[in-house]
Amino acid sequence: MFTLRQYLLALLDSRGLTRTLGEIDVCRDEQGRPCFSAGNSAAVFRIRLGGRIRSLRCYLRPMRHLKEIYGQRLLEKELYLHTSPETGVWVDTVLGDWIEGSTLHETVAQAAALRDRESLQILVRLFDRLALALVTDDRAHGDLKPETIIVGDDGTLCPPSPGRSAPNWARRPTSTRPARRPTSTNGSTTTPRR
């Protein structure tokens, strides 16, 4: 098992601690705190790499079948984590695109609070289509729940997936959804610095 602290220490000073990515620039909020979202099995960091905003998924415990799930997006033994002052271990990470948006959970809660029936009906239809596609898909989609499905700024439902872009049926023509706010180190939700 690995800790969020181990990942933060490695990523905030990644010089010499990556095999292929080079130095990683972790995005920060207005208070200077690293932007990330942490769950039960992984933390996803908002990073700047090669002039692009990307996501870097880091697992808090060893996971099986990552190669089958993520294919070329899996960077095996990419990041070195210190397990003690003298020793450490190379761990797998997954590099992906950062999707701006809010979680399905946040979007539904916001629409419900505003009593926005039209938005809720659209979300229901999009979710039904997504669920049908996932049931007929032969790929694993990771930790699938409302907190991990992103409603993109363009209205697209984006599940944790093995790297495909969302198909046209999962897209909403227009959207006024707020941007997802990554969690900073103190657990608060903030607007990331660009």
Secondary structure as UniProt FT lines:
FT   HELIX           4..12
FT   TURN            15..16
FT   STRAND          25..26
FT   STRAND          28..29
FT   TURN            30..31
FT   STRAND          36..38
FT   STRAND          42..49
FT   TURN            50..51
FT   STRAND          52..59
FT   HELIX           66..70
FT   HELIX           71..73
FT   STRAND          74..82
FT   STRAND          88..97
FT   STRAND          101..103
FT   HELIX           104..113
FT   TURN            114..115
FT   HELIX           117..136
FT   TURN            146..148
FT   STRAND          150..152
FT   TURN            153..154
FT   STRAND          157..158
FT   HELIX           168..170
FT   TURN            185..186
//
